[in-house]
Amino acid sequence: MIIVMGLPGAGKSTVLAAASKSTYKMVNYGDLMFEIASKEFGVKHRDELRKLPPETQKKVQSAVGMALSEMKGKVILDTHCSISTPKGYLPGLPYSLLSSLKVDYLVLITAPIDEIIGRRKSDTTRVRDAESADSLLEHDSMNRSFLAAYSCLTGAPALIISNRNGKLKEAQEALLRLLE
Protein backbone atom coordinates (compact mmCIF):
# COMPACT_ATOMS: atom_id res chain seq x y z
CA MET A 1 0.00 0.00 0.00
CA ILE A 2 1.10 3.52 -0.81
CA ILE A 3 -0.35 6.15 1.50
CA VAL A 4 -0.63 9.66 0.03
CA MET A 5 -1.37 12.51 2.44
CA GLY A 6 -1.46 16.29 2.57
CA LEU A 7 -3.29 19.39 3.71
CA PRO A 8 -6.67 20.09 2.14
CA GLY A 9 -5.79 22.20 -0.91
CA ALA A 10 -2.27 20.80 -1.36
CA GLY A 11 -3.46 18.98 -4.48
CA LYS A 12 -3.51 15.31 -3.43
CA SER A 13 -6.39 14.43 -5.73
CA THR A 14 -4.89 16.35 -8.63
CA VAL A 15 -1.49 14.67 -8.25
CA LEU A 16 -3.15 11.28 -7.76
CA ALA A 17 -5.05 11.66 -11.04
CA ALA A 18 -1.80 10.64 -12.78
CA ALA A 19 -2.08 7.20 -11.16
CA SER A 20 -5.63 6.57 -12.34
CA LYS A 21 -4.44 4.41 -15.25
CA SER A 22 -2.05 2.37 -13.12
CA THR A 23 -2.72 -1.09 -11.75
CA TYR A 24 -3.29 0.40 -8.29
CA LYS A 25 -6.74 0.60 -6.74
CA MET A 26 -7.44 4.14 -5.52
CA VAL A 27 -9.10 4.34 -2.09
CA ASN A 28 -10.13 7.57 -0.39
CA TYR A 29 -9.97 7.33 3.41
CA GLY A 30 -12.39 10.24 3.87
CA ASP A 31 -14.98 8.53 1.68
CA LEU A 32 -14.72 5.40 3.84
CA MET A 33 -14.97 7.48 7.03
CA PHE A 34 -17.99 9.37 5.70
CA GLU A 35 -19.75 6.16 4.69
CA ILE A 36 -19.35 4.76 8.20
CA ALA A 37 -20.00 8.05 10.07
CA SER A 38 -23.16 8.77 8.09
CA LYS A 39 -24.58 5.34 8.96
CA GLU A 40 -23.43 5.22 12.58
CA PHE A 41 -23.50 8.88 13.69
CA GLY A 42 -25.79 10.71 11.25
CA VAL A 43 -23.05 12.82 9.63
CA LYS A 44 -24.56 14.55 6.59
CA HIS A 45 -21.50 16.11 4.95
CA ARG A 46 -17.91 14.89 4.72
CA ASP A 47 -16.54 18.15 6.13
CA GLU A 48 -18.41 17.47 9.40
CA LEU A 49 -16.09 14.54 10.17
CA ARG A 50 -13.33 16.66 11.67
CA LYS A 51 -15.82 18.25 14.07
CA LEU A 52 -16.94 14.97 15.61
CA PRO A 53 -15.71 14.38 19.16
CA PRO A 54 -12.25 12.74 19.16
CA GLU A 55 -13.60 9.51 20.67
CA THR A 56 -16.18 9.25 17.88
CA GLN A 57 -13.52 9.93 15.26
CA LYS A 58 -11.39 7.17 16.75
CA LYS A 59 -14.30 4.70 16.53
CA VAL A 60 -14.82 5.58 12.87
CA GLN A 61 -11.06 5.31 12.20
CA SER A 62 -11.05 1.85 13.76
CA ALA A 63 -13.83 0.68 11.46
CA VAL A 64 -12.00 2.12 8.44
CA GLY A 65 -8.83 0.34 9.55
CA MET A 66 -10.65 -2.98 9.54
CA ALA A 67 -11.92 -2.37 6.00
CA LEU A 68 -8.46 -1.32 4.76
CA SER A 69 -6.69 -4.29 6.34
CA GLU A 70 -8.96 -6.62 4.37
CA MET A 71 -8.10 -5.05 0.98
CA LYS A 72 -5.88 -7.13 -1.27
CA GLY A 73 -3.58 -6.12 -4.13
CA LYS A 74 -1.98 -2.79 -4.95
CA VAL A 75 -3.71 0.06 -3.14
CA ILE A 76 -3.11 3.80 -3.03
CA LEU A 77 -4.75 5.33 0.03
CA ASP A 78 -5.63 9.03 -0.27
CA THR A 79 -5.89 10.51 3.22
CA HIS A 80 -4.79 13.26 5.60
CA CYS A 81 -1.66 13.01 7.69
CA SER A 82 -3.33 14.77 10.61
CA ILE A 83 -6.72 16.27 11.31
CA SER A 84 -7.06 19.70 12.86
CA THR A 85 -9.89 19.52 15.39
CA PRO A 86 -11.16 22.11 17.86
CA LYS A 87 -9.21 20.25 20.58
CA GLY A 88 -5.92 19.74 18.73
CA TYR A 89 -4.43 17.57 16.00
CA LEU A 90 -5.45 13.95 15.66
CA PRO A 91 -3.26 11.50 13.77
CA GLY A 92 -4.86 10.67 10.45
CA LEU A 93 -3.29 7.22 10.74
CA PRO A 94 -3.30 6.08 14.36
CA TYR A 95 -0.95 3.28 15.35
CA SER A 96 -3.82 0.81 15.67
CA LEU A 97 -4.57 1.38 11.97
CA LEU A 98 -0.97 1.50 10.75
CA SER A 99 -0.05 -1.69 12.55
CA SER A 100 -2.70 -3.60 10.59
CA LEU A 101 -1.50 -2.42 7.15
CA LYS A 102 1.43 -3.39 4.93
CA VAL A 103 2.74 0.04 3.98
CA ASP A 104 5.27 0.23 1.14
CA TYR A 105 5.59 4.04 0.87
CA LEU A 106 4.39 7.15 2.65
CA VAL A 107 3.97 10.29 0.55
CA LEU A 108 3.22 13.81 1.73
CA ILE A 109 1.95 16.20 -0.95
CA THR A 110 2.59 19.80 0.01
CA ALA A 111 2.65 23.25 -1.57
CA PRO A 112 3.46 26.81 -0.53
CA ILE A 113 0.85 28.01 1.95
CA ASP A 114 -0.23 30.98 -0.19
CA GLU A 115 -0.97 28.58 -3.06
CA ILE A 116 -2.98 26.31 -0.75
CA ILE A 117 -5.03 29.30 0.43
CA GLY A 118 -5.73 30.26 -3.18
CA ARG A 119 -6.79 26.72 -4.07
CA ARG A 120 -9.11 26.50 -1.07
CA LYS A 121 -10.78 29.79 -1.96
CA SER A 122 -11.45 28.65 -5.52
CA ASP A 123 -12.81 25.20 -4.52
CA THR A 124 -16.57 25.59 -4.21
CA THR A 125 -17.15 21.84 -3.81
CA ARG A 126 -15.98 21.79 -0.17
CA VAL A 127 -17.02 23.51 3.06
CA ARG A 128 -13.79 24.51 4.75
CA ASP A 129 -13.15 26.68 7.77
CA ALA A 130 -11.20 29.84 7.05
CA GLU A 131 -7.65 29.38 8.34
CA SER A 132 -4.82 31.83 8.60
CA ALA A 133 -1.49 31.30 6.90
CA ASP A 134 0.08 30.78 10.34
CA SER A 135 -2.46 28.07 11.18
CA LEU A 136 -1.82 26.30 7.86
CA LEU A 137 1.96 26.53 8.38
CA GLU A 138 1.53 24.94 11.79
CA HIS A 139 -0.65 22.17 10.32
CA ASP A 140 1.89 21.51 7.55
CA SER A 141 4.62 21.31 10.20
CA MET A 142 2.52 18.84 12.20
CA ASN A 143 2.02 16.77 9.03
CA ARG A 144 5.77 16.54 8.52
CA SER A 145 6.20 15.40 12.12
CA PHE A 146 3.45 12.80 11.77
CA LEU A 147 4.97 11.62 8.47
CA ALA A 148 8.30 10.96 10.20
CA ALA A 149 6.53 9.08 13.00
CA TYR A 150 4.52 6.99 10.52
CA SER A 151 7.75 6.09 8.73
CA CYS A 152 9.35 5.00 12.00
CA LEU A 153 6.31 2.93 12.96
CA THR A 154 5.95 1.17 9.60
CA GLY A 155 9.54 1.08 8.35
CA ALA A 156 8.26 2.51 5.06
CA PRO A 157 10.22 5.26 3.29
CA ALA A 158 8.74 8.75 3.46
CA LEU A 159 8.70 11.05 0.44
CA ILE A 160 7.65 14.71 0.31
CA ILE A 161 6.39 15.92 -3.07
CA SER A 162 5.96 19.63 -3.69
CA ASN A 163 2.92 20.44 -5.85
CA ARG A 164 3.61 24.06 -6.79
CA ASN A 165 1.34 25.98 -9.14
CA GLY A 166 2.52 25.39 -12.71
CA LYS A 167 4.58 22.33 -11.65
CA LEU A 168 1.86 19.67 -11.53
CA LYS A 169 3.54 17.45 -14.12
CA GLU A 170 6.73 17.26 -12.02
CA ALA A 171 4.72 16.36 -8.90
CA GLN A 172 2.80 13.67 -10.79
CA GLU A 173 6.01 12.23 -12.26
CA ALA A 174 7.52 11.97 -8.76
CA LEU A 175 4.51 9.93 -7.66
CA LEU A 176 4.54 7.75 -10.78
CA ARG A 177 8.20 6.81 -10.14
CA LEU A 178 7.02 5.05 -6.94
CA LEU A 179 4.57 2.97 -8.94
CA GLU A 180 7.19 1.54 -11.31
Protein Blocks (a to p, Z undefined) as FASTA:
>chain_A
ZZddddehilmmmmmmmmmmmmbdcddfklmmmmmmmmmnopabfklmmmpcfklmmmmm
mmmmmmmmmpgcjddddddfbdcdfkbccdfbdfklmmmpccfbdcdddddfklmmmmmm
mmmkbccddddfklmmmmmmmmmmmmmmmmmmnopacddddddehilmmmmmmmmmmmZZ
